[in-house]
Amino acid sequence: MSNEEFEGYDVDVEELDGFGVEGDGDATPEDAPVVAVVGRPNVGKSTLVNRILGRREAVVEDVPGVTRDRVAYDADWRGRRFTLVDTGGWDPDARGFMARVAAQAELAVAAADVVLFVVDVTVGPTDVDEAVVRILRRSGKPVILAANKADDPRREAEASALWSLGLGEPQPVSAMHGRGSGDLLDALFEVLPEAPAEREPGTGGPRRIALVGKPNVGKSSLLNRLAGEERVVVDEVAGTTVDPVDELVELGGRTWRFIDTAGIRRRVREASGHEFYASLRTSAAIERAEVAVVLLDASEPLSEQDLRIISMVVDAGRALVLTFNKWDLLDEDRRLRLEKELDRQVRVQWAPRVNLSARTGWHVDRLVRAIDTSLEGWSTRVSTGQLNAFLGRLVASHPHPVRGGKQPRILFGTQPQTAPPKFLLFTTGFLEASYRRYVERRLREEFGFDGSPVVITQRVREKRKRQG
């Protein structure tokens, strides 16, 4: 970091020594392609991730199922940066807990630009591998086939058996010893896109809106009302929609891409067959969208499902609009109870709210205004100067409490990305969660961010080593 970069801000540049960073933050560049590493359990995915990174980041243990969630790392090869996503073992026929692990892998594929499919060359192609291949083909993503555990020339020769999977030339590699890793990365380099489609908000076509909610709250009815015609099937039976349905709709003189999704069940692991994958594809649709319109049945009490769906949208970092359908069925008593439920249970008071009736069309026209508000908050950027002037006032008026004789201070802040807005704070110590929530609340009061999650991360200064 240069002195000029901090000129005019009330911060001692010397105090920033020890963070070990350059630039505005730790976020991956927005144009970095995403590579998902997938495969069945215990084929060496995490070991291969560590080999590609050149350091031990992913947890590796000789027991299947150590990796359970998607974990992202920054990587580069031949000067090209990309995001590497490690996933849990993928078995399409998994049930219970392992089904949720497999769900994370399928979500990673949905969000990726390239898939690195890892197979154990010592075992050869299995029924599970072939089932995964069928899913990968449906995804339409470029796939590199890594024939792992090819630790010697004999194993390399056995990799030819993997041609039967129909994914092109297998790339023999030994994640443990590094054999063939350069050739594998060269093959990956050839298919990495220059810039992933739809990475920048607001470009690359119509804005993408996901309609989500539990079954039978009226998502398809609302989409038909917005489109002005019968675009999707509507039935009183819950669960009519299974696959997400993309529809281009003209509203307010603009074209929008609405994604009608299957209703999300209370627990994905309780669903089976097509219901399980319907819920999974709904999650992928949220990740593909820019803003999610969460539809709630105003005539019924808020449920655990409703709150979980809202949390899914926030966790995915998408803009949010809360939409209460069937408002025409409410009496005054139910409206008062609903307000109390919102105050007590819903912690996203920053989200715009629309009360409407998909059946009659009442107040449906207000939805576009709310979506615009959320998208604007989602893409809001605060300049470094404005942010640090604000942080200076905040810390002066409300410093972090003293803990154990120490008082962490915010030295400097920056906003490395939008969509959603993410702030990186350089500090002298760890900021408690309650203080970070206070910072977020004040940020919203000062700069808005209506309808968008706000992410606050921190980088604590490392202790300087004494010279001597």
Secondary structure as the mmCIF struct_conf table of DSSP 4:
data_model
#
loop_
_struct_conf.conf_type_id
_struct_conf.id
_struct_conf.beg_label_comp_id
_struct_conf.beg_label_asym_id
_struct_conf.beg_label_seq_id
_struct_conf.end_label_comp_id
_struct_conf.end_label_asym_id
_struct_conf.end_label_seq_id
TURN_TY1_P TURN_TY1_P1 ASN A 3 ASN A 3
HELX_RH_3T_P HELX_RH_3T_P1 GLU A 4 PHE A 6
TURN_TY1_P TURN_TY1_P2 GLU A 7 GLY A 8
BEND BEND1 TYR A 9 ASP A 10
HELX_RH_3T_P HELX_RH_3T_P2 VAL A 13 LEU A 16
TURN_TY1_P TURN_TY1_P3 ASP A 17 GLY A 18
BEND BEND2 PHE A 19 PHE A 19
TURN_TY1_P TURN_TY1_P4 GLY A 23 ASP A 24
BEND BEND3 ASP A 26 ASP A 26
HELX_LH_PP_P HELX_LH_PP_P1 ALA A 27 PRO A 29
TURN_TY1_P TURN_TY1_P5 GLU A 30 ASP A 31
STRN STRN1 VAL A 34 VAL A 38
BEND BEND4 ARG A 40 ARG A 40
TURN_TY1_P TURN_TY1_P6 PRO A 41 ASN A 42
BEND BEND5 VAL A 43 GLY A 44
HELX_RH_AL_P HELX_RH_AL_P1 LYS A 45 LEU A 53
TURN_TY1_P TURN_TY1_P7 GLY A 54 GLY A 54
BEND BEND6 ARG A 55 ARG A 55
BEND BEND7 ALA A 58 ALA A 58
BEND BEND8 ASP A 62 VAL A 63
TURN_TY1_P TURN_TY1_P8 PRO A 64 GLY A 65
BEND BEND9 ASP A 69 ASP A 69
STRN STRN2 VAL A 71 TRP A 77
TURN_TY1_P TURN_TY1_P9 ARG A 78 GLY A 79
STRN STRN3 ARG A 80 ASP A 86
TURN_TY1_P TURN_TY1_P10 PRO A 92 ASP A 93
TURN_TY1_P TURN_TY1_P11 GLY A 96 GLY A 96
HELX_RH_AL_P HELX_RH_AL_P2 PHE A 97 ALA A 111
BEND BEND10 ASP A 113 ASP A 113
STRN STRN4 VAL A 114 ASP A 120
TURN_TY1_P TURN_TY1_P12 VAL A 121 VAL A 123
HELX_RH_AL_P HELX_RH_AL_P3 ASP A 127 SER A 139
TURN_TY1_P TURN_TY1_P13 GLY A 140 GLY A 140
STRN STRN5 VAL A 143 ASN A 148
BEND BEND11 ASP A 152 ASP A 152
HELX_RH_AL_P HELX_RH_AL_P4 PRO A 153 GLU A 158
HELX_RH_3T_P HELX_RH_3T_P3 ALA A 159 LEU A 165
BEND BEND12 GLY A 166 GLU A 169
STRN STRN6 GLN A 171 PRO A 172
TURN_TY1_P TURN_TY1_P14 ALA A 175 HIS A 177
TURN_TY1_P TURN_TY1_P15 ARG A 179 GLY A 180
HELX_RH_AL_P HELX_RH_AL_P5 SER A 181 VAL A 191
BEND BEND13 GLU A 194 ALA A 195
TURN_TY1_P TURN_TY1_P16 ALA A 197 GLU A 198
BEND BEND14 GLU A 200 GLU A 200
TURN_TY1_P TURN_TY1_P17 PRO A 201 GLY A 202
BEND BEND15 GLY A 204 PRO A 206
STRN STRN7 ARG A 207 VAL A 212
BEND BEND16 LYS A 214 LYS A 214
TURN_TY1_P TURN_TY1_P18 PRO A 215 ASN A 216
BEND BEND17 VAL A 217 GLY A 218
HELX_RH_AL_P HELX_RH_AL_P6 LYS A 219 ALA A 227
TURN_TY1_P TURN_TY1_P19 GLY A 228 GLY A 228
BEND BEND18 GLU A 229 GLU A 229
BEND BEND19 VAL A 232 VAL A 232
BEND BEND20 GLU A 236 VAL A 237
TURN_TY1_P TURN_TY1_P20 ALA A 238 GLY A 239
BEND BEND21 ASP A 243 ASP A 243
STRN STRN8 VAL A 245 LEU A 251
TURN_TY1_P TURN_TY1_P21 GLY A 252 GLY A 253
STRN STRN9 ARG A 254 ASP A 260
HELX_LH_PP_P HELX_LH_PP_P2 ALA A 262 ARG A 265
BEND BEND22 ARG A 266 ARG A 266
HELX_RH_3T_P HELX_RH_3T_P4 VAL A 268 GLU A 270
TURN_TY1_P TURN_TY1_P22 GLY A 273 GLY A 273
HELX_RH_AL_P HELX_RH_AL_P7 HIS A 274 ARG A 288
BEND BEND23 GLU A 290 GLU A 290
STRN STRN10 VAL A 291 ASP A 297
TURN_TY1_P TURN_TY1_P23 ALA A 298 SER A 299
BEND BEND24 GLU A 300 GLU A 300
HELX_RH_AL_P HELX_RH_AL_P8 GLU A 304 ASP A 315
TURN_TY1_P TURN_TY1_P24 ALA A 316 GLY A 317
STRN STRN11 ALA A 319 ASN A 325
HELX_RH_3T_P HELX_RH_3T_P5 TRP A 327 LEU A 329
HELX_RH_AL_P HELX_RH_AL_P9 GLU A 332 GLN A 345
TURN_TY1_P TURN_TY1_P25 GLN A 349 TRP A 350
BEND BEND25 ALA A 351 ALA A 351
STRN STRN12 ARG A 353 ASN A 355
TURN_TY1_P TURN_TY1_P26 ALA A 358 THR A 360
TURN_TY1_P TURN_TY1_P27 TRP A 362 ASP A 365
HELX_RH_AL_P HELX_RH_AL_P10 ARG A 366 TRP A 378
TURN_TY1_P TURN_TY1_P28 SER A 379 SER A 379
HELX_RH_AL_P HELX_RH_AL_P11 THR A 384 SER A 397
BEND BEND26 HIS A 398 HIS A 398
HELX_LH_PP_P HELX_LH_PP_P3 PRO A 399 VAL A 402
STRN STRN13 ARG A 403 ARG A 403
TURN_TY1_P TURN_TY1_P29 GLY A 404 GLY A 405
STRN STRN14 LYS A 406 LYS A 406
STRN STRN15 ILE A 410 GLN A 417
TURN_TY1_P TURN_TY1_P30 THR A 418 PRO A 421
STRN STRN16 LYS A 422 THR A 427
BEND BEND27 THR A 428 GLY A 429
HELX_LH_PP_P HELX_LH_PP_P4 PHE A 430 GLU A 432
HELX_RH_AL_P HELX_RH_AL_P12 ALA A 433 PHE A 447
TURN_TY1_P TURN_TY1_P31 ASP A 450 GLY A 451
BEND BEND28 SER A 452 SER A 452
STRN STRN17 VAL A 455 VAL A 460
HELX_LH_PP_P HELX_LH_PP_P5 ARG A 461 GLN A 467
#
